[in-house]
Amino acid sequence: MGNAMNHVMNTSRIPDDSGVAIEYSIPRSKNRIDFIITGQDENNCEKVVIIELKQWTDIQLTEKDAMVLTRFKQGPSEELHPSYQAWS
């Protein structure tokens, strides 16, 4: 996670006063969010970016809504699409 997010965050497009949360635990839930960036845009509107990190090297679409097929050591596995995980 460190190298990937360092590359993403190392840009002048993200203001220095942005908030960052890593492995944020959602209250009253066992779920967590991998990476959150918060701040305000040029019009002082609050913005939040949620990033769901994966270590997948291969991914395929499936016919199922919000599901993708990836491979782990034990073999193929259907998993929730990272965008759907961030949205939900």
N, C-alpha and C positions, 0 to 999 in steps of 0.2 A: 504494500500500500504506500509506503513512504516515497519511493521514487516516482510512482505515477502521480500522486497528489502534489509532490514538490514541483513536478513539471507543469501541472495545471495551475497551481497557485503562483508560480514565478512569472507573473505578467503584470504590466502596468494597468491592465484593464480591470483588475480587482483592486479596489481602494485599500490603502493601508489600514484604515479604521474598520474594515469588515470584521464581523464576528465569525469565528470558526469553532465548530464542535466536532469532535471525533468520537465515534462509537457512542453516540448519544442514546441513552436509555429512555424509552418512552414511558412516562409515568403510568402506573397501574397496568403494566404490560410486560411481557418477557421479551418484547421486540426491541430492536435498536436500529438506529440509522447510522450508516457507516461514516458519512461526512456531510456536514451542513455548513453552508456559507450564508451569512446574513449581512444586510446593509441597506443603504438607500441609493437610489439612482440619482441622476442629475436634477430631477424634479422633486427630490426628497420623498419619493414614494418608497415604502419599505419593500424589500425583495428578499426572497429565500430561494436558495438552490439546494436541492437534496440530491446527493450522489450515492448510488448503490454500487459498491465495488464488487467485482467478481474476479476469480482467478481462472476462469474458463478459457481454454485455448480453442475450443470448437463449439459452435452453437448452430442449431438448425431450427427452422420454423416447424410448427406442427399445425394440424387442423384444429386444435383446441384453442379457444380464446384465452389469451394471457399466458400461454404455456410455450416453452421452448424445450428442445431436446439438447442435452449436453452430455459429456462423458466424464465420469469419475473413474478412479482406479477399479472399482467394482463393476464398471460397465456403464451403458447408457442410462440416463435418468431424465425424466420430465421434471422441469422446474418452472416456477413462476418467472415470467419475463422481468428483468430488473426494472424496467420502466413502470410496470404494474406494481412491483413491490414498493417503489418510491411513491407512487400515486396513492396507494392504499395505506 
